[in-house]
């Protein structure tokens, strides 16, 4: 039977996971903008979000368990998590900046332009087209599409889940393995479900926005958004 203390800790864990995820735009904004720019299907968006969420949680769980097993003080673990957080933030900034430059270059190459066609007695007409759409290399698009989810996954593995380690300490101190697994599981499930819920709702909402004229800038906008997320984490502590 679950003790009252463990019940309170479990409810607290779920609440912290929900609000920590909701108030951290880095948990969902990268997936929303990348799904829009890459024209991901809902299924692909779901799986990428879930896998990144698992990587995000698992790295902190493994670190927390190793710290508990080795008797490392919670303050030292939190300092290590803070260091990892700085690395992840700078990685988001760098990735977003590179993605923005690549997307902007792609958008400028994709600028519609006009050609005048002269047909003698039949008259003339102006033909408006885009070269990159007509001559794009399939393998280039596929390479980019396959690479970006792995980059964002790696960044999420580096990114710490700061509230998790202190939460793990209490059941660990009581030598309660069931409590440790329960609290970790609840925190992880709530975090991933919150990420997924925000991403999928926003994924559908973005489709309704009148941004057709900005279509060719979606990669650049995605990169700028990811870069701003990293800056918000690094400099605003979000």
N, C-alpha and C positions, 0 to 999 in steps of 0.2 A: 504493500500500500504506500502511495506517495505521501511523504510528509508535507506538512503545511509550508515549511521553509522551502522545500523543493518546488512546490506548486507556485509559490510567490516568485521564485527565481525563474521558473519557466515562463510565467506570464510576463515578467519583466524582460526576459530575453526576447520574447516575441515582439513586445512593444518597442524595445530599443532597435531591433532589426528593422522593423517597419519604418520608423521615423528616421533612422540613420540612412536607410536606402532612399527614402523619399526626399530627404533634404540634401542628398548628395547627387547633383546632376551628372557627375561622372559615371554613376551607376546605370544610366539609361540614355542620356543624350547621344553618346557616340553610336549606339546601336540604331537609334531613330534616324539620325542623319545619314549614316552609312547604308542603312536599308533603303532609304529613299534614293540616294545617289547611285547605289549599285543595283537598284531595282530587284532587291531580294524578295523572294516569295515569303508569305507568312510563316511557312514551315521552316525555311532556312533562317529567317530572323529569330524564330523561337529557339531553334537548336543552338545557334551561335550565342544567343543571350544566356541560355541555360549552361552551356559549357564554360563560358567566361565567368558566370556566377559561381559554378563549382570550383573552378581554378582559384577564384578570388577568396572563397571561404576556406578551401582545403589548405592553402599555403599558411594561413593564420592558425588553423587548427593544428597542423603538423608542428609549427613553430611553438605554439602554446603547450602541446603535449611534450615536446622535447624539453622545453624549459621547465615544465613541472617535474619530469622524470630526472632531470639533472639538478633540480633544486635551485634554479636561477630565479632571482628576485623579480617580482612583477615590474618593478621600476626599470630594470635592465631590459626586460622584454618589451616594455612600452617604448623605450628609447630606440630599440632595434626596429620596432614597427614604424616609428616616426621616421627613421632613416629610410626604410623601404618606401614609405609614403612619399618622401621627397624624390626618390628615384623614379617612382611611378608617375608623379606629377610632371617631372622634366621629360620623361619618355612620352607622355601625352602631348606636351607642348611641342616637342621635336617632331613627333609623328604627324600631328595636326598641321604644323608649319610646312613640312615636306608635302603632305597631301594637298594642302591649299595651293602651293606653287605648282604642283603637277596638275591639279584641277583647273587652275587659272590658265596655264599653258594650253591645256586641252580645249578649254572654252574659247580662247583666242584663235586657235587653229580651226575651230569649228564655226567661225564667224561666217554667217551667210553673206554671199556676194553675188554680183550680177554679171552676166555676159550678154553682149549684144550679138544676135544672130541675124545675118543679112541673107535674104533669100531672093534677091533680084526682084523680079516683077511681082512675086508673091507677097512682098512686103517684109518688114523687119519685126522682130520681137525680142524682148529681153527675157533671158532665162536666169532665174535665181536659184542657186543651189549651194550645197556645202560639200567641200572636197573630202573632209575626214570621214563623214558618214558613208560616202560612196566607196572610199578606198581603205577603210579601217581594216587592220589585220586582226583576225579572230583570235589568234594565239596571244596577241598583246593584251586584248581585253580580258581573256580568260586568265592570263598570268596575274594581272592586277587584281581581278576579282577573287582569285584563290589566295593571294598573299595577304590582303588587308585583314581578313578575319583572324589569321594566325598572329599577326602583329598585335592586334587589340587583345587577343587571348593572352599573349605573353605579358603585355602591360598589366592586365588584370591579375595575373598570377603574382607579379611583383607588388601589386597594390595591396596594402594591408587592410584588414577589417578591424580597426582599432578597438571597438567596444568588446570584441569577442574574448580576448585573452583574460581581462579582469573578470568577466562573467564565468569563465571556465575555472578560475582559481578556487571559488567557494566549494563546489562539489568535489574538486580534486583534494582540497584540504581535508574534507570529511571522509576521503577514501571511498567515495560513492561512485562506482563505475557506471551504474545505471543512470545516476543523475548527470554525470559528465556526458554520456552519450545522448541523453534526452535533451539537455540544454543546448548542446552543439547542434543536434538534429533540428530542433525547433528554430534556432537562430538561422541556420542555413536555409531551411525550407522557406521561412518567411522572407528572408532576404531575396532569394531567387524568385519567389512568386511575386514579390513587390516589383522587382526589376522587370519581370516578364509582363506583368499587368500594365505598368506605365508604358513600356515599349510598344506593346500591341495596340493599346488604345490610341497612343500618339501616332503609330504607324497608319492606322485608319484615318485619323484626323488630318494628318498632313496631306493625304490624297485629296481632301476637299479644298485645300488652299489654292487660290488662283495664281499659281506660280509658273504657268506655262512659258511665259517669256523668259523666265530665269532658268529654264530646263538645262541649258548647256552649262550653267554655272553651279549645278548641284554638287559636283565633286569639290569645287573650290569652297562653297558654303559649308560643306561637311567638314573639310579640313579646318576652316576658320573656327567652327563651332567646337571641334575637338581641342584645338589649340587654346581657345578661351576657357574650356573646362579645366585643362591642365593649369592654366594661369590662376583660375579661381581657387583651385586646391592649394597651389603653391603660395600664393600671395594673400588670399583671403581666408584660408583655413577652412574652406567648405568641405 
